[in-house]
Amino acid sequence: MRMRKKKHGEERLLQCSEYLYTHEGEALKNPSLDVFGKELPVYLEIGAGKGGFAVGMKKQYPDTAYFAMERVTDCVVLAAERAKKENTEGLRFIIDTADNLTKIFAKGSVDAIFLNFSDPWSKKGYAKRRLTHARYLAVYMHLLKDGGKLCFKTDNVGLFDFSLEQLEEVGLTTAKLTRDLHASEWNEGNVVTEYEAAFSSQGVKINMLEVVKPEGFSLPVPDDLKADRVSYRPKTED
């Protein structure tokens, strides 16, 4: 779905600049200390949309350093405005894509990664663009500390099945798994995204899985996803 371009987007984003993080230099070895000036668990959301989940997570887990990545600038305008309106501390939005993760965050620097309602890239030949493809799983395992977790939610059954296949392919197992999150034991404390609220109100079941990185586990990061690749230019619309 294409988002309508926001009027005065650049000016609005500038007014919320305290909620933005633009990376320069080497990858962050200690993102919490480097950006927020104190030691906290580092949470990373990929595909933040309008920021509802990010703001909700910071309310529920205030003692975290929370980074929310979103490729569409116009979405970040709304997300940053929401964060500012609700005076959400310890939160930074990054306008970029998962392709640049290793350029921004160093190996073993992240405690938890969240993927919510990612684009299923359903067209034939687009599987490698899915954020749960094995090539991205390698990146997440590179960024996560031992014992760190990867959490994924989606309404798309096909994407969920694909994700399970990819996890098995790389040798990872799920610590949590449900095809009906809101009716499961793991719904308590679940922070609902904007999409999730819309889908569940229509009776659509939400699939969820969580993976804990085993001690010493690693996967080779694909060459095109390593830190020395060409940078991505963010989009102003989807």
MIDOSE-1310 file (N, C-alpha, C; in nm, 2 decimals, decimal comma, always signed):
residues 238
mrmr	+0,08/-0,12/+0,00/+0,00/+0,00/+0,00/+0,09/+0,12/+0,00; +0,06/+0,22/-0,09/+0,14/+0,34/-0,10/+0,09/+0,44/+0,00; +0,19/+0,50/+0,07/+0,15/+0,61/+0,16/+0,16/+0,74/+0,09; +0,05/+0,82/+0,12/+0,05/+0,96/+0,06/+0,16/+1,04/+0,12
kkkh	+0,23/+1,11/+0,03/+0,35/+1,19/+0,07/+0,30/+1,30/+0,17; +0,38/+1,31/+0,28/+0,34/+1,40/+0,39/+0,38/+1,55/+0,35; +0,28/+1,64/+0,37/+0,31/+1,78/+0,35/+0,42/+1,83/+0,45; +0,51/+1,91/+0,40/+0,62/+1,96/+0,48/+0,69/+1,86/+0,56
geer	+0,71/+1,74/+0,50/+0,77/+1,63/+0,57/+0,91/+1,66/+0,62; +0,99/+1,72/+0,55/+1,13/+1,75/+0,59/+1,13/+1,85/+0,71; +1,04/+1,95/+0,71/+1,03/+2,04/+0,82/+0,98/+1,97/+0,95; +0,88/+1,88/+0,93/+0,82/+1,81/+1,04/+0,92/+1,72/+1,10
llqc	+1,00/+1,65/+1,02/+1,10/+1,56/+1,07/+1,21/+1,63/+1,14; +1,24/+1,75/+1,09/+1,34/+1,83/+1,16/+1,30/+1,87/+1,30; +1,17/+1,90/+1,32/+1,12/+1,93/+1,45/+1,12/+1,82/+1,55; +1,14/+1,69/+1,50/+1,15/+1,58/+1,58/+1,29/+1,51/+1,57
seyl	+1,38/+1,59/+1,54/+1,52/+1,54/+1,51/+1,58/+1,47/+1,63; +1,53/+1,50/+1,75/+1,59/+1,43/+1,87/+1,55/+1,28/+1,87; +1,46/+1,24/+1,79/+1,41/+1,10/+1,79/+1,47/+1,03/+1,67; +1,56/+1,09/+1,60/+1,63/+1,03/+1,48/+1,77/+0,99/+1,51
ythe	+1,81/+0,88/+1,45/+1,96/+0,85/+1,45/+2,01/+0,83/+1,31; +2,11/+0,91/+1,28/+2,17/+0,89/+1,15/+2,31/+0,84/+1,17; +2,34/+0,73/+1,11/+2,47/+0,67/+1,14/+2,58/+0,72/+1,06; +2,70/+0,74/+1,12/+2,82/+0,78/+1,05/+2,94/+0,70/+1,12
geal	+3,04/+0,66/+1,04/+3,15/+0,60/+1,09/+3,14/+0,45/+1,11; +3,21/+0,39/+1,20/+3,21/+0,25/+1,23/+3,08/+0,20/+1,29; +3,05/+0,08/+1,28/+2,94/+0,02/+1,34/+2,94/+0,03/+1,49; +2,83/+0,05/+1,55/+2,82/+0,07/+1,70/+2,85/-0,06/+1,77
knps	+2,95/-0,05/+1,85/+2,99/-0,17/+1,93/+2,90/-0,17/+2,06; +2,87/-0,06/+2,11/+2,78/-0,05/+2,23/+2,67/+0,06/+2,20; +2,57/+0,02/+2,13/+2,47/+0,12/+2,08/+2,41/+0,20/+2,20; +2,38/+0,13/+2,31/+2,32/+0,20/+2,42/+2,41/+0,31/+2,48
ldvf	+2,53/+0,28/+2,51/+2,63/+0,37/+2,56/+2,66/+0,48/+2,46; +2,68/+0,44/+2,34/+2,72/+0,54/+2,23/+2,62/+0,64/+2,20; +2,49/+0,60/+2,20/+2,38/+0,69/+2,16/+2,31/+0,75/+2,28; +2,29/+0,67/+2,39/+2,21/+0,72/+2,50/+2,30/+0,75/+2,62
gkel	+2,42/+0,71/+2,62/+2,51/+0,75/+2,73/+2,50/+0,66/+2,85; +2,44/+0,54/+2,84/+2,43/+0,45/+2,95/+2,41/+0,31/+2,91; +2,44/+0,22/+3,00/+2,43/+0,08/+2,96/+2,29/+0,03/+2,98; +2,23/-0,02/+2,87/+2,09/-0,07/+2,87/+2,08/-0,18/+2,77
pvyl	+1,99/-0,28/+2,79/+1,97/-0,38/+2,68/+1,93/-0,30/+2,55; +1,97/-0,35/+2,44/+1,95/-0,29/+2,31/+1,84/-0,37/+2,24; +1,73/-0,30/+2,21/+1,62/-0,36/+2,13/+1,62/-0,30/+1,99; +1,60/-0,38/+1,89/+1,60/-0,33/+1,75/+1,48/-0,38/+1,68
eiga	+1,40/-0,29/+1,62/+1,28/-0,32/+1,55/+1,31/-0,29/+1,40; +1,28/-0,38/+1,31/+1,30/-0,36/+1,17/+1,17/-0,36/+1,10; +1,14/-0,24/+1,04/+1,00/-0,22/+0,98/+0,91/-0,16/+1,08; +0,94/-0,04/+1,12/+0,87/+0,03/+1,23/+0,74/+0,09/+1,19
gkgg	+0,71/+0,11/+1,07/+0,59/+0,17/+1,02/+0,56/+0,30/+1,09; +0,44/+0,32/+1,14/+0,41/+0,45/+1,20/+0,45/+0,46/+1,35; +0,52/+0,37/+1,40/+0,58/+0,38/+1,53/+0,50/+0,34/+1,65; +0,38/+0,28/+1,63/+0,30/+0,24/+1,74/+0,36/+0,13/+1,83
favg	+0,42/+0,03/+1,77/+0,49/-0,07/+1,84/+0,61/-0,02/+1,92; +0,69/+0,06/+1,85/+0,81/+0,12/+1,92/+0,77/+0,20/+2,04; +0,68/+0,28/+2,03/+0,63/+0,36/+2,15/+0,58/+0,27/+2,26; +0,50/+0,17/+2,21/+0,44/+0,08/+2,31/+0,54/+0,00/+2,38
mkkq	+0,65/-0,04/+2,31/+0,75/-0,12/+2,37/+0,83/-0,04/+2,47; +0,86/+0,09/+2,44/+0,93/+0,17/+2,53/+0,85/+0,20/+2,66; +0,72/+0,20/+2,65/+0,64/+0,22/+2,77/+0,65/+0,09/+2,85; +0,64/-0,02/+2,79/+0,64/-0,15/+2,86/+0,78/-0,19/+2,91
ypdt	+0,89/-0,15/+2,84/+1,02/-0,18/+2,87/+1,11/-0,05/+2,88; +1,08/+0,04/+2,97/+1,15/+0,17/+2,98/+1,30/+0,16/+2,99; +1,35/+0,05/+3,05/+1,49/+0,04/+3,08/+1,56/-0,03/+2,96; +1,53/+0,01/+2,84/+1,60/-0,04/+2,72/+1,64/+0,08/+2,63
ayfa	+1,74/+0,05/+2,54/+1,78/+0,14/+2,44/+1,71/+0,09/+2,31; +1,61/+0,16/+2,26/+1,53/+0,11/+2,15/+1,55/+0,18/+2,02; +1,59/+0,10/+1,92/+1,61/+0,15/+1,78/+1,51/+0,10/+1,69; +1,44/+0,18/+1,62/+1,33/+0,14/+1,53/+1,37/+0,18/+1,38
merv	+1,39/+0,08/+1,30/+1,43/+0,11/+1,16/+1,31/+0,10/+1,07; +1,31/+0,20/+0,97/+1,20/+0,21/+0,88/+1,25/+0,27/+0,75; +1,22/+0,21/+0,63/+1,28/+0,26/+0,51/+1,20/+0,38/+0,45; +1,08/+0,39/+0,49/+0,99/+0,50/+0,42/+0,99/+0,62/+0,51
tdcv	+1,05/+0,73/+0,46/+1,07/+0,85/+0,54/+0,93/+0,90/+0,59; +0,83/+0,90/+0,50/+0,70/+0,95/+0,54/+0,64/+0,88/+0,66; +0,67/+0,75/+0,67/+0,63/+0,68/+0,79/+0,70/+0,73/+0,92; +0,83/+0,75/+0,90/+0,91/+0,80/+1,01/+0,86/+0,94/+1,06
vlaa	+0,81/+1,02/+0,97/+0,76/+1,15/+1,01/+0,65/+1,13/+1,11; +0,56/+1,04/+1,08/+0,44/+1,01/+1,18/+0,49/+0,94/+1,30; +0,59/+0,85/+1,29/+0,64/+0,78/+1,41/+0,71/+0,87/+1,50; +0,80/+0,96/+1,45/+0,87/+1,05/+1,53/+0,78/+1,15/+1,60
erak	+0,68/+1,20/+1,52/+0,58/+1,29/+1,58/+0,51/+1,22/+1,70; +0,48/+1,10/+1,68/+0,41/+1,03/+1,79/+0,50/+1,01/+1,91; +0,62/+0,98/+1,89/+0,71/+0,96/+2,00/+0,73/+1,09/+2,07; +0,74/+1,20/+2,00/+0,76/+1,33/+2,06/+0,63/+1,37/+2,14
kent	+0,52/+1,35/+2,08/+0,39/+1,38/+2,15/+0,38/+1,31/+2,28; +0,42/+1,18/+2,28/+0,41/+1,10/+2,40/+0,53/+1,11/+2,49; +0,63/+1,19/+2,45/+0,75/+1,22/+2,53/+0,82/+1,09/+2,56; +0,84/+1,01/+2,46/+0,90/+0,88/+2,47/+1,06/+0,89/+2,47
eglr	+1,12/+0,86/+2,58/+1,26/+0,87/+2,60/+1,33/+0,74/+2,56; +1,45/+0,75/+2,52/+1,53/+0,62/+2,49/+1,49/+0,56/+2,36; +1,44/+0,63/+2,27/+1,39/+0,58/+2,14/+1,45/+0,66/+2,02; +1,51/+0,59/+1,92/+1,56/+0,65/+1,81/+1,51/+0,58/+1,68
fiid	+1,47/+0,65/+1,58/+1,43/+0,60/+1,45/+1,54/+0,61/+1,35; +1,56/+0,51/+1,27/+1,66/+0,50/+1,17/+1,60/+0,49/+1,04; +1,62/+0,58/+0,95/+1,57/+0,57/+0,81/+1,66/+0,49/+0,72; +1,63/+0,37/+0,71/+1,72/+0,28/+0,64/+1,66/+0,14/+0,62
tadn	+1,73/+0,04/+0,57/+1,68/-0,09/+0,55/+1,77/-0,19/+0,62; +1,71/-0,32/+0,62/+1,79/-0,43/+0,68/+1,92/-0,46/+0,61; +1,93/-0,41/+0,48/+2,05/-0,43/+0,41/+2,17/-0,36/+0,47; +2,14/-0,26/+0,55/+2,25/-0,19/+0,60/+2,28/-0,21/+0,75
ltki	+2,22/-0,32/+0,81/+2,23/-0,34/+0,95/+2,37/-0,36/+1,00; +2,45/-0,43/+0,93/+2,59/-0,46/+0,97/+2,67/-0,34/+0,96; +2,63/-0,24/+0,89/+2,70/-0,11/+0,88/+2,67/-0,02/+1,00; +2,56/-0,04/+1,07/+2,51/+0,04/+1,18/+2,54/-0,03/+1,31
fakg	+2,52/-0,16/+1,32/+2,54/-0,23/+1,45/+2,65/-0,33/+1,44; +2,74/-0,34/+1,54/+2,85/-0,43/+1,54/+2,80/-0,57/+1,58; +2,89/-0,67/+1,56/+2,86/-0,81/+1,59/+2,83/-0,82/+1,74; +2,73/-0,89/+1,78/+2,70/-0,91/+1,92/+2,66/-0,79/+2,00
svda	+2,60/-0,69/+1,94/+2,57/-0,56/+2,01/+2,42/-0,54/+2,04; +2,34/-0,64/+2,00/+2,19/-0,63/+2,01/+2,14/-0,74/+2,10; +2,04/-0,71/+2,19/+1,98/-0,81/+2,27/+1,85/-0,87/+2,22; +1,78/-0,79/+2,14/+1,65/-0,85/+2,08/+1,62/-0,78/+1,95
ifln	+1,57/-0,85/+1,86/+1,53/-0,80/+1,73/+1,38/-0,83/+1,70; +1,30/-0,74/+1,66/+1,16/-0,75/+1,63/+1,13/-0,73/+1,49; +1,06/-0,82/+1,43/+1,00/-0,81/+1,29/+0,85/-0,83/+1,30; +0,78/-0,72/+1,26/+0,64/-0,72/+1,27/+0,57/-0,70/+1,14
fsdp	+0,49/-0,80/+1,09/+0,41/-0,78/+0,97/+0,50/-0,73/+0,85; +0,61/-0,80/+0,83/+0,70/-0,77/+0,73/+0,64/-0,79/+0,59; +0,68/-0,72/+0,49/+0,63/-0,74/+0,35/+0,66/-0,88/+0,31; +0,55/-0,96/+0,27/+0,57/-1,10/+0,23/+0,64/-1,12/+0,09
wskk	+0,66/-1,01/+0,02/+0,72/-1,02/-0,12/+0,67/-1,15/-0,19; +0,55/-1,15/-0,22/+0,48/-1,28/-0,27/+0,51/-1,31/-0,41; +0,56/-1,21/-0,49/+0,58/-1,24/-0,63/+0,70/-1,34/-0,65; +0,68/-1,42/-0,75/+0,78/-1,52/-0,78/+0,92/-1,45/-0,80
gyak	+1,02/-1,51/-0,74/+1,16/-1,46/-0,76/+1,20/-1,36/-0,65; +1,10/-1,32/-0,56/+1,13/-1,22/-0,46/+1,16/-1,28/-0,33; +1,17/-1,41/-0,31/+1,19/-1,47/-0,18/+1,31/-1,41/-0,10; +1,42/-1,38/-0,17/+1,54/-1,33/-0,10/+1,52/-1,19/-0,04
rrlt	+1,41/-1,12/-0,07/+1,38/-0,99/-0,01/+1,30/-1,01/+0,12; +1,25/-1,12/+0,15/+1,18/-1,14/+0,27/+1,27/-1,13/+0,39; +1,23/-1,06/+0,49/+1,32/-1,04/+0,61/+1,34/-1,16/+0,69; +1,27/-1,27/+0,66/+1,30/-1,39/+0,73/+1,37/-1,49/+0,64
hary	+1,42/-1,45/+0,53/+1,50/-1,53/+0,44/+1,63/-1,57/+0,52; +1,69/-1,68/+0,48/+1,82/-1,73/+0,55/+1,93/-1,62/+0,54; +1,93/-1,54/+0,44/+2,04/-1,44/+0,42/+2,02/-1,33/+0,53; +1,90/-1,30/+0,57/+1,88/-1,20/+0,67/+1,89/-1,27/+0,81
lavy	+1,85/-1,39/+0,82/+1,87/-1,46/+0,95/+2,02/-1,46/+0,99; +2,11/-1,47/+0,89/+2,25/-1,47/+0,91/+2,29/-1,33/+0,97; +2,23/-1,23/+0,92/+2,26/-1,09/+0,97/+2,21/-1,08/+1,12; +2,09/-1,13/+1,15/+2,04/-1,12/+1,28/+2,12/-1,19/+1,38
mhll	+2,17/-1,31/+1,34/+2,25/-1,39/+1,43/+2,39/-1,33/+1,45; +2,43/-1,25/+1,35/+2,56/-1,18/+1,36/+2,54/-1,06/+1,47; +2,43/-1,00/+1,46/+2,41/-0,88/+1,55/+2,37/-0,92/+1,69; +2,30/-1,03/+1,71/+2,25/-1,07/+1,84/+2,36/-1,12/+1,93
kdgg	+2,35/-1,09/+2,06/+2,44/-1,15/+2,16/+2,39/-1,30/+2,18; +2,48/-1,38/+2,23/+2,44/-1,52/+2,27/+2,32/-1,50/+2,37; +2,22/-1,58/+2,35/+2,10/-1,57/+2,43/+2,00/-1,46/+2,39; +2,04/-1,38/+2,29/+1,95/-1,28/+2,24/+1,84/-1,34/+2,16
klcf	+1,73/-1,26/+2,14/+1,61/-1,32/+2,08/+1,57/-1,25/+1,95; +1,51/-1,33/+1,86/+1,45/-1,28/+1,74/+1,30/-1,31/+1,75; +1,22/-1,20/+1,74/+1,07/-1,22/+1,75/+1,01/-1,18/+1,62; +0,91/-1,26/+1,58/+0,85/-1,23/+1,45/+0,70/-1,25/+1,46
ktdn	+0,62/-1,16/+1,41/+0,47/-1,17/+1,40/+0,43/-1,14/+1,26; +0,32/-1,21/+1,22/+0,26/-1,19/+1,09/+0,13/-1,25/+1,08; +0,04/-1,19/+1,00/-0,09/-1,25/+0,97/-0,08/-1,34/+0,85; +0,03/-1,34/+0,78/+0,05/-1,41/+0,65/+0,09/-1,55/+0,67
vglf	+0,01/-1,65/+0,65/+0,04/-1,79/+0,68/+0,15/-1,84/+0,59; +0,15/-1,80/+0,46/+0,25/-1,84/+0,37/+0,39/-1,79/+0,41; +0,40/-1,66/+0,45/+0,52/-1,61/+0,50/+0,57/-1,68/+0,63; +0,47/-1,71/+0,72/+0,51/-1,77/+0,84/+0,57/-1,91/+0,81
dfsl	+0,50/-1,99/+0,72/+0,55/-2,12/+0,69/+0,69/-2,11/+0,62; +0,71/-2,01/+0,54/+0,84/-1,99/+0,47/+0,94/-1,96/+0,58; +0,91/-1,88/+0,68/+1,00/-1,85/+0,78/+1,04/-1,97/+0,87; +0,95/-2,05/+0,89/+0,98/-2,18/+0,97/+1,08/-2,26/+0,89
eqle	+1,06/-2,27/+0,76/+1,14/-2,35/+0,67/+1,28/-2,29/+0,67; +1,29/-2,16/+0,66/+1,42/-2,09/+0,66/+1,50/-2,12/+0,79; +1,43/-2,11/+0,90/+1,49/-2,13/+1,03/+1,55/-2,28/+1,04; +1,47/-2,37/+0,99/+1,51/-2,51/+0,99/+1,64/-2,53/+0,90
evgl	+1,63/-2,46/+0,79/+1,74/-2,47/+0,69/+1,88/-2,42/+0,75; +1,87/-2,32/+0,84/+2,00/-2,27/+0,89/+2,03/-2,33/+1,03; +1,95/-2,42/+1,08/+1,98/-2,49/+1,20/+1,93/-2,42/+1,33; +1,82/-2,34/+1,32/+1,77/-2,27/+1,43/+1,63/-2,33/+1,47
ttak	+1,60/-2,33/+1,60/+1,47/-2,38/+1,64/+1,40/-2,27/+1,72; +1,27/-2,29/+1,73/+1,18/-2,19/+1,79/+1,17/-2,22/+1,94; +1,18/-2,11/+2,02/+1,15/-2,12/+2,17/+1,01/-2,10/+2,19; +0,94/-2,02/+2,11/+0,80/-2,00/+2,12/+0,74/-2,01/+1,98
ltrd	+0,62/-2,06/+1,97/+0,56/-2,07/+1,84/+0,40/-2,09/+1,85; +0,33/-2,00/+1,79/+0,18/-2,01/+1,79/+0,13/-1,95/+1,66; +0,02/-2,01/+1,62/-0,05/-1,96/+1,50/-0,18/-1,88/+1,54; -0,19/-1,86/+1,67/-0,30/-1,78/+1,71/-0,26/-1,70/+1,84
lhas	-0,18/-1,60/+1,82/-0,11/-1,53/+1,93/-0,21/-1,49/+2,04; -0,32/-1,42/+2,00/-0,41/-1,36/+2,09/-0,49/-1,46/+2,17; -0,49/-1,59/+2,13/-0,55/-1,70/+2,21/-0,45/-1,78/+2,28; -0,32/-1,74/+2,28/-0,21/-1,83/+2,33/-0,17/-1,78/+2,47
ewne	-0,08/-1,86/+2,53/-0,03/-1,82/+2,66/+0,07/-1,70/+2,65; +0,11/-1,67/+2,53/+0,21/-1,56/+2,51/+0,14/-1,43/+2,48; +0,01/-1,42/+2,48/-0,06/-1,29/+2,45/-0,04/-1,19/+2,56; -0,03/-1,24/+2,69/-0,01/-1,14/+2,80/+0,11/-1,06/+2,78
gnvv	+0,10/-0,93/+2,78/+0,22/-0,85/+2,76/+0,25/-0,82/+2,62; +0,17/-0,88/+2,53/+0,20/-0,86/+2,38/+0,17/-0,71/+2,35; +0,26/-0,64/+2,29/+0,24/-0,51/+2,24/+0,19/-0,51/+2,10; +0,07/-0,46/+2,08/+0,00/-0,47/+1,95/+0,04/-0,36/+1,85
teye	+0,07/-0,40/+1,73/+0,10/-0,30/+1,62/-0,03/-0,25/+1,56; -0,02/-0,14/+1,48/-0,14/-0,09/+1,41/-0,20/-0,19/+1,32; -0,11/-0,26/+1,24/-0,16/-0,37/+1,15/-0,23/-0,48/+1,23; -0,17/-0,52/+1,34/-0,22/-0,63/+1,42/-0,36/-0,60/+1,48
aafs	-0,38/-0,47/+1,52/-0,51/-0,43/+1,57/-0,61/-0,44/+1,46; -0,58/-0,40/+1,34/-0,67/-0,40/+1,23/-0,71/-0,54/+1,19; -0,60/-0,63/+1,18/-0,63/-0,76/+1,13/-0,71/-0,84/+1,24; -0,67/-0,83/+1,36/-0,73/-0,91/+1,47/-0,88/-0,87/+1,49
sqgv	-0,91/-0,74/+1,46/-1,04/-0,70/+1,48/-1,13/-0,76/+1,37; -1,07/-0,81/+1,26/-1,14/-0,87/+1,15/-1,15/-1,02/+1,17; -1,09/-1,07/+1,28/-1,09/-1,21/+1,31/-0,97/-1,29/+1,25; -0,87/-1,21/+1,20/-0,75/-1,28/+1,14/-0,66/-1,32/+1,25
kinm	-0,61/-1,44/+1,25/-0,52/-1,50/+1,35/-0,38/-1,45/+1,33; -0,31/-1,42/+1,43/-0,18/-1,37/+1,43/-0,08/-1,48/+1,46; +0,02/-1,50/+1,37/+0,12/-1,60/+1,39/+0,24/-1,54/+1,46; +0,30/-1,61/+1,55/+0,42/-1,55/+1,62/+0,52/-1,66/+1,65
levv	+0,65/-1,63/+1,63/+0,75/-1,72/+1,67/+0,86/-1,63/+1,74; +0,94/-1,70/+1,82/+1,06/-1,64/+1,89/+1,17/-1,74/+1,89; +1,29/-1,69/+1,85/+1,41/-1,78/+1,84/+1,51/-1,72/+1,94; +1,58/-1,80/+2,02/+1,68/-1,76/+2,11/+1,81/-1,80/+2,05
kpeg	+1,91/-1,71/+2,03/+2,04/-1,74/+1,97/+2,12/-1,84/+2,06; +2,15/-1,96/+2,01/+2,23/-2,05/+2,09/+2,38/-1,99/+2,11; +2,44/-2,03/+2,22/+2,57/-1,98/+2,25/+2,67/-2,02/+2,14; +2,74/-1,93/+2,09/+2,84/-1,96/+1,99/+2,79/-1,98/+1,85
fslp	+2,66/-1,97/+1,83/+2,60/-1,99/+1,70/+2,63/-1,88/+1,60; +2,67/-1,91/+1,48/+2,70/-1,81/+1,38/+2,67/-1,86/+1,24; +2,64/-1,77/+1,15/+2,61/-1,80/+1,01/+2,69/-1,70/+0,93; +2,75/-1,74/+0,82/+2,82/-1,65/+0,73/+2,73/-1,54/+0,67
vpdd	+2,76/-1,42/+0,69/+2,68/-1,31/+0,64/+2,71/-1,30/+0,49; +2,61/-1,29/+0,41/+2,63/-1,28/+0,26/+2,71/-1,15/+0,23; +2,79/-1,16/+0,13/+2,88/-1,05/+0,09/+2,81/-0,92/+0,07; +2,69/-0,93/+0,01/+2,62/-0,80/-0,02/+2,55/-0,74/+0,10
lkad	+2,55/-0,81/+0,21/+2,50/-0,76/+0,33/+2,60/-0,72/+0,44; +2,73/-0,73/+0,40/+2,84/-0,69/+0,49/+2,85/-0,54/+0,49; +2,93/-0,49/+0,59/+2,93/-0,35/+0,62/+3,00/-0,26/+0,51; +3,07/-0,32/+0,42/+3,15/-0,24/+0,32/+3,07/-0,23/+0,19
rvsy	+2,94/-0,26/+0,19/+2,86/-0,25/+0,07/+2,81/-0,10/+0,04; +2,75/-0,08/-0,07/+2,70/+0,06/-0,10/+2,58/+0,09/-0,02; +2,58/+0,21/+0,03/+2,47/+0,25/+0,12/+2,33/+0,26/+0,05; +2,23/+0,24/+0,12/+2,09/+0,25/+0,06/+2,04/+0,40/+0,08
rpkt	+1,97/+0,44/-0,02/+1,90/+0,57/-0,01/+1,76/+0,55/+0,03; +1,71/+0,60/+0,14/+1,58/+0,58/+0,19/+1,47/+0,64/+0,10; +1,35/+0,58/+0,10/+1,24/+0,63/+0,01/+1,16/+0,73/+0,09; +1,09/+0,82/+0,02/+0,99/+0,91/+0,08/+0,85/+0,85/+0,08
ed	+0,83/+0,74/+0,01/+0,70/+0,67/+0,01/+0,72/+0,53/-0,02; +0,62/+0,45/+0,01/+0,63/+0,30/-0,01/+0,61/+0,26/-0,15
